[in-house]
């Protein structure tokens, strides 16, 4: 009987973030198709939120164990100290002392892994501030601990940057350089990786684009339905200004067209700063005061709900990048509100770069103009994104299947 290949996914985010969970689900499908008998361990924030599954074990990431699982400042400080100490001792190959059984178990997951696959993400980036710098450091720690594994290491399609400071970008590049494959999910990140001399890089696509189109009986409203997602990204003043511009644009567009507005919540995780629910409540109130016809808020709480929601609307105005991606996989055109280059890069892959507008330059007039253009061209746009998604799936699924099968062959040959 062949020995089971041990696979570790060390950086999954909380199940509360639907977009990240879609990437994880698609990665697990790839691993299952290529390593059907593999022993899979997932390190994730909020592991208790996962349903029990015999196909894999879920535990904390090193980051969530040290920082999020216990909010007591003294406990956090002690765990950070233990984590740092364990790293130093493992670097000098002195690991006979167990400071914490839980931490020891998590580090052992790295050591025993024959294959480490980092699920795609957009978190290797930073904003100004000490808290943001510490967040970047802890995310990079997850990459650094893979040095203690003799197995192969792969980073699934991710974004790289932007960074608040150039020194952070350079350090981030150094933390990725020992991986066997580092894949960028869009061209802008790929070029940033090249600039920082990151080794073994490839240009790929966000794994959420592998999501298959579901054959649903669409309950389309007789009237045109425009869905929209929004998130908090800027400081209080800039965020408020952005929301007002979006409200004014939606109100003006509504007056020009007989349509219904569908507010959509994709992430509800206020403990991590993603308070989409509160933001959406305020926006809905403002829209109604402007005379807009607003449908009840829908919560894309899981993938099944999300697929139904995004397939039933006629057009999406999406600030949540993965709301645009999920909509695209279901054949629904979108207008993207871009706040970082990841959105611009992925809309370009989908042939939708003309329908992406940066949050820094948005105003009522250009938003109405773009929504009008998308509305008028919606039939053509459906064909474009359906074709692009299909091409990406055919090309990239075959590519990743070959990569993973090759590492499997190398493992058993040895």
C-alpha positions, 0 to 999 in steps of 0.5 A, a space after each residue: 500500500 502506497 504511503 499517503 502524501 501529506 499536504 498542508 494548506 497553511 494560510 486559509 482565512 476565516 469561512 466568514 470570507 466567502 471569496 477566500 473560501 471559494 478559492 479554498 474549495 477550488 484548490 481542494 477540488 484540484 488536490 482531490 482530483 490529483 492526490 485523491 488519497 492524500 492526507 490534507 491538513 488546513 490551517 485556517 482562522 476560525 477553524 471551529 466554523 468549518 463543518 466536520 469533513 473526513 477528507 481533511 483536518 482543520 486547525 488554527 494558522 500560526 497567526 490566528 493561534 497567536 493573535 486571534 484565538 485569545 484576545 487577552 493581551 498578555 496571552 497574545 504577547 506570550 504566544 508571540 514570544 513562544 512563536 519567535 523562540 520556536 522559530 529560532 530553535 528550529 533554525 538551529 535544529 534544536 527542537 527538543 523543548 516543547 514550549 506549547 503543545 498546540 504550537 508544537 503540533 502546528 509547527 509539526 504540520 509544516 515539518 511533516 508535510 510532503 507538499 505545502 500549498 498556500 491558497 490564493 489570497 490578496 493579503 501580501 500587501 500593506 497600508 500605513 500604520 504599525 498594526 498593518 505592518 504587524 499584520 503583514 509580518 504575521 502573514 509572512 511568518 506563515 511562509 517562513 515556517 515552510 522552510 522547516 519542511 523538506 517537501 515542495 512548496 507552492 503559492 497558488 495564484 495570489 496578489 502581491 502588493 500594494 505596499 505602504 513602503 518599498 522596504 516592506 515590498 522587498 522583505 515580502 519578496 524575500 519571504 517568498 523566494 524559497 518556494 518552488 512555485 509562486 503564482 500571480 493571479 494578475 499581470 500587475 502582481 506578476 510584474 511586481 514579483 519580477 521587479 523584486 526578483 522573486 524566483 519561480 514565478 508564473 502568471 495564472 488566474 484566481 482559482 475562484 474563476 474555476 467555479 462552474 456555472 450552475 444550471 439554475 432556474 432563474 427567477 428573474 424579475 420582470 424588471 431590470 435588477 442591479 445588484 451591488 456590493 460594497 466594503 469598508 476600505 478607506 478612513 472614515 471621511 474618504 469612506 463616507 465620501 465614496 459611499 455618497 458618490 455611489 448612492 448619488 450614482 445609483 440614484 441617478 441611474 435609477 431615475 433613468 431606468 425602470 429598475 430595482 436595486 439589490 443590496 448584497 452582503 458578501 462578508 459579515 465579519 465585523 471582528 476582522 473589520 469587515 462590517 459590510 452589514 452596517 455600511 449597507 444599512 446606511 446606504 439602503 436608507 439613503 437610496 430610499 430617501 432618494 426615491 430608489 426602489 430597493 429590494 430586501 438585502 440578500 446575504 451571500 452567506 454561503 456559496 450556494 446562496 451566492 451563486 443563486 443571488 449573482 445568477 438572478 441579477 441582471 448586472 452587478 456593481 461590485 466593490 467586493 472583488 470576488 463578488 465580480 468573479 462569482 458573478 462572472 462565473 455565472 454569466 452575469 456582467 459587472 461594473 467593478 469598483 477598484 480600490 487596488 490593482 488586483 481588481 484592475 488586473 482580474 477585470 482585464 483577464 475577463 475582458 472587462 477592463 473598460 468596466 472597472 472604475 477606481 474608487 479614487 476618481 469615481 463620481 456621479 457622472 462617470 458611474 452613471 455613464 459606466 452603468 449605462 454602457 454596461 446596461 446597453 451592452 449586457 448581452 454582449 458582455 455576457 458572451 464575453 465573460 462566459 467565453 473568457 471564464 471558459 478559456 481560463 478554466 480550460 487552460 488553467 485547470 489543466 495547467 494546475 492539474 499537471 503541476 500537482 500531478 508532477 509533484 505527486 510523481 516526484 514524491 512516489 519516485 523518491 
